Amino acid sequence: MVGGVELNEVLLFAAAACLAAAGWSHLRGPHVSSGRALRLASAPLVVVCGAVVLFDVGSLAKAVHAQRTSYSVGGDVLARGGAGCGLSDRVRVRGASLTDTVGDAPVLLDWPVAFPHPCLRPFAVVDGVAEVPAYRLLADEQLRELGDVWSAGPAGGPLAWLELLGEQVEVPARLDGEPRRDWGELHRVELYEPGAGEPDAVRGTLTRWGWESSGPQGDPPPGRAGVGR
């Protein structure tokens, strides 16, 4: 925004004006234009394309300047060349950074949280058995719904089994330099049965007909909410 005016609206009106000019030119019918006339006719396209580029670059520069005391993707790249741990280094959890708090602890990274948190280790899946994450990292409010849909059980996401194994407790955390800014949420996974042990994986080949079923999914522990079957 500049002076209370959103630049995307200005570009939208400019695009509408160019569309109207193109429609008017089309309705005039075919005609032979001189080279100078063709250059003048193509000028609006050049201006709009240049304005879009300036708008994108200007938006990035404004964000870097406005968030200079905290975190931005552009500021982090300019300062450290992308060699750090991104947003994880700027989120404070009980005085320590998110990077130090989570450590090499497996994490369920909701989409698209993995992009600004490159150092956090996603939970592994070996022989079809998923490692139980110690934490779940959620996006900010604008993108949180995407992560919930991506992780949801009915969509085949990891919440199908994680919600059966334990509950998620939010861990207080804030963004360094901008404590009121919504950076996302950190949840700690507290298992219902911490000492349940690991399943034994059996490797082999088994042929099944398409109409066969291995049976229904088991019920959750008493008093625990289940997920869609």
C-alpha positions as CSV (number, residue, x, y, z in Angstrom):
1,M,0.0,0.0,0.0
2,V,1.2,3.5,-0.8
3,G,-0.7,6.4,0.8
4,G,-3.6,4.1,1.8
5,V,-4.0,2.9,-1.8
6,E,-3.4,-0.8,-2.6
7,L,-1.2,-1.0,-5.7
8,N,-2.9,-4.3,-6.8
9,E,-6.1,-2.3,-7.4
10,V,-4.2,0.2,-9.5
11,L,-2.7,-2.5,-11.6
12,L,-6.2,-4.1,-11.9
13,F,-7.7,-0.9,-13.3
14,A,-4.7,-0.5,-15.6
15,A,-5.2,-4.0,-17.0
16,A,-8.9,-3.2,-17.5
17,A,-8.0,0.0,-19.4
18,C,-5.6,-2.0,-21.6
19,L,-8.3,-4.6,-22.3
20,A,-10.8,-1.9,-23.3
21,A,-8.2,-0.3,-25.6
22,A,-7.5,-3.7,-27.2
23,G,-11.2,-4.4,-27.7
24,W,-11.7,-1.0,-29.3
25,S,-8.8,-1.6,-31.6
26,H,-10.2,-5.0,-32.5
27,L,-13.6,-3.6,-33.3
28,R,-12.1,-1.0,-35.6
29,G,-11.3,-3.9,-38.0
30,P,-8.0,-4.7,-39.8
31,H,-5.9,-1.8,-40.9
32,V,-2.4,-1.2,-42.0
33,S,-0.3,0.7,-39.4
34,S,3.0,2.4,-39.7
35,G,6.0,1.2,-37.7
36,R,5.5,4.2,-35.4
37,A,1.9,3.4,-34.8
38,L,2.7,-0.2,-34.0
39,R,5.3,0.9,-31.4
40,L,2.7,3.3,-29.8
41,A,0.1,0.5,-29.8
42,S,2.5,-1.9,-28.0
43,A,3.5,0.7,-25.4
44,P,0.7,0.0,-22.9
45,L,1.8,-3.7,-22.8
46,V,5.4,-2.7,-22.1
47,V,4.3,-0.3,-19.4
48,V,2.0,-2.8,-17.6
49,C,4.7,-5.5,-17.7
50,G,7.2,-3.1,-16.3
51,A,4.8,-2.0,-13.6
52,V,4.2,-5.6,-12.6
53,V,7.9,-6.2,-12.2
54,L,8.4,-3.0,-10.2
55,F,5.4,-4.0,-8.1
56,D,6.9,-7.4,-7.3
57,V,10.3,-6.1,-6.5
58,G,9.0,-3.1,-4.6
59,S,6.8,-5.4,-2.5
60,L,9.7,-7.5,-1.5
61,A,11.9,-4.5,-0.7
62,K,9.1,-3.0,1.4
63,A,8.6,-6.2,3.3
64,V,12.4,-6.5,4.0
65,H,12.5,-2.9,5.3
66,A,9.2,-3.2,7.3
67,Q,10.3,-6.4,9.0
68,R,14.0,-5.4,9.4
69,T,13.8,-5.9,13.2
70,S,12.4,-9.4,12.9
71,Y,12.2,-12.0,10.1
72,S,11.5,-11.9,6.4
73,V,12.6,-14.3,3.7
74,G,14.4,-11.6,1.7
75,G,16.1,-10.2,4.8
76,D,17.3,-13.6,5.8
77,V,18.8,-14.3,2.4
78,L,20.5,-10.9,2.2
79,A,21.9,-11.2,5.7
80,R,23.1,-14.8,5.7
81,G,22.8,-15.9,2.1
82,G,20.2,-18.5,3.1
83,A,22.8,-20.4,5.2
84,G,20.9,-20.3,8.4
85,C,17.8,-22.1,9.6
86,G,15.3,-19.4,8.4
87,L,12.3,-18.6,10.6
88,S,13.3,-21.3,13.2
89,D,16.2,-19.1,14.3
90,R,13.9,-16.2,15.0
91,V,11.1,-18.0,16.9
92,R,11.7,-18.0,20.7
93,V,10.5,-20.8,22.9
94,R,11.2,-20.2,26.6
95,G,14.1,-18.0,25.7
96,A,15.7,-20.4,23.2
97,S,15.3,-20.5,19.5
98,L,12.9,-23.0,17.9
99,T,15.9,-24.6,16.2
100,D,17.5,-25.3,19.6
101,T,14.2,-26.4,21.3
102,V,13.2,-28.9,18.7
103,G,16.7,-30.0,17.9
104,D,17.0,-33.2,15.8
105,A,13.4,-34.1,17.4
106,P,11.2,-35.6,14.4
107,V,8.6,-33.0,13.4
108,L,5.3,-33.0,11.5
109,L,5.7,-30.0,9.2
110,D,2.4,-28.9,7.8
111,W,2.5,-27.8,4.2
112,P,3.9,-25.2,3.5
113,V,5.8,-24.8,6.8
114,A,8.8,-26.8,5.6
115,F,9.9,-23.9,3.3
116,P,10.8,-21.3,6.0
117,H,12.1,-24.0,8.4
118,P,14.8,-25.8,6.4
119,C,16.7,-27.2,9.4
120,L,13.9,-29.1,11.1
121,R,13.8,-32.8,10.5
122,P,10.5,-34.3,9.2
123,F,9.5,-37.6,10.7
124,A,10.8,-40.6,8.7
125,V,8.9,-43.5,7.2
126,V,10.8,-46.8,7.0
127,D,9.2,-50.0,5.7
128,G,5.8,-48.4,5.8
129,V,6.1,-47.5,9.5
130,A,6.1,-43.8,10.4
131,E,8.3,-42.4,13.1
132,V,6.1,-40.7,15.7
133,P,6.9,-36.9,15.6
134,A,7.6,-35.2,18.9
135,Y,6.3,-31.9,17.6
136,R,3.9,-30.5,15.0
137,L,4.6,-27.2,13.4
138,L,1.6,-25.3,12.0
139,A,1.5,-22.4,9.5
140,D,0.1,-18.9,10.3
141,E,-3.6,-18.3,10.3
142,Q,-3.7,-17.4,6.6
143,L,-2.2,-20.8,5.5
144,R,-3.2,-23.0,8.4
145,E,-6.3,-24.3,6.7
146,L,-4.1,-25.7,3.9
147,G,-2.0,-27.5,6.4
148,D,-5.0,-29.0,8.1
149,V,-6.4,-30.2,4.8
150,W,-3.1,-31.7,3.8
151,S,-2.6,-33.5,7.1
152,A,-6.2,-34.6,7.6
153,G,-7.0,-38.3,8.0
154,P,-9.8,-38.5,5.4
155,A,-7.2,-37.1,2.9
156,G,-4.7,-39.8,3.8
157,G,-2.6,-37.4,5.9
158,P,-0.6,-38.2,9.0
159,L,-3.2,-36.9,11.4
160,A,-5.1,-40.2,10.7
161,W,-2.7,-42.0,13.0
162,L,-1.2,-39.2,15.0
163,E,-4.6,-38.3,16.6
164,L,-5.0,-41.9,17.7
165,L,-1.6,-42.0,19.3
166,G,-1.7,-38.8,21.4
167,E,-2.9,-35.3,21.8
168,Q,-1.3,-32.0,20.7
169,V,-0.5,-29.3,23.3
170,E,0.4,-25.8,22.1
171,V,3.8,-24.6,23.3
172,P,4.0,-20.8,23.9
173,A,6.3,-19.3,21.3
174,R,6.8,-15.8,19.8
175,L,8.6,-14.2,16.9
176,D,11.7,-12.3,18.0
177,G,11.3,-8.6,17.4
178,E,7.6,-8.9,16.6
179,P,5.9,-10.8,19.4
180,R,2.4,-9.9,18.2
181,R,2.9,-11.2,14.7
182,D,1.3,-14.5,13.8
183,W,4.2,-16.7,12.7
184,G,2.5,-20.0,13.2
185,E,2.1,-22.5,16.1
186,L,4.3,-25.1,17.8
187,H,2.5,-28.2,19.2
188,R,4.1,-30.8,21.4
189,V,2.8,-34.4,20.8
190,E,2.0,-36.1,24.1
191,L,1.4,-39.8,23.6
192,Y,-1.4,-41.7,25.3
193,E,0.9,-44.7,25.8
194,P,4.5,-43.4,25.8
195,G,6.0,-46.9,26.3
196,A,4.0,-48.7,23.7
197,G,7.1,-49.8,21.8
198,E,7.8,-50.1,18.1
199,P,6.0,-52.4,15.6
200,D,7.9,-55.2,13.9
201,A,8.1,-54.7,10.2
202,V,7.9,-57.9,8.0
203,R,9.3,-57.6,4.5
204,G,7.9,-59.7,1.8
205,T,5.4,-59.9,-1.1
206,L,1.7,-60.6,-0.9
207,T,-0.8,-60.6,-3.6
208,R,-4.4,-59.4,-2.9
209,W,-7.5,-59.1,-5.1
210,G,-8.8,-55.6,-5.4
211,W,-12.0,-56.4,-3.6
212,E,-10.3,-57.9,-0.5
213,S,-10.1,-56.0,2.8
214,S,-7.7,-56.3,5.7
215,G,-10.5,-55.3,8.1
216,P,-11.6,-52.1,9.8
217,Q,-9.3,-49.7,11.6
218,G,-9.1,-50.3,15.3
219,D,-10.9,-48.1,17.8
220,P,-9.1,-45.3,19.7
221,P,-8.4,-45.6,23.4
222,P,-11.4,-45.1,25.6
223,G,-12.5,-41.5,25.9
224,R,-10.3,-40.4,23.0
225,A,-11.6,-38.8,19.8
226,G,-11.3,-40.9,16.7
227,V,-10.9,-40.0,13.1
228,G,-12.9,-40.8,10.0
229,R,-12.7,-44.4,8.8
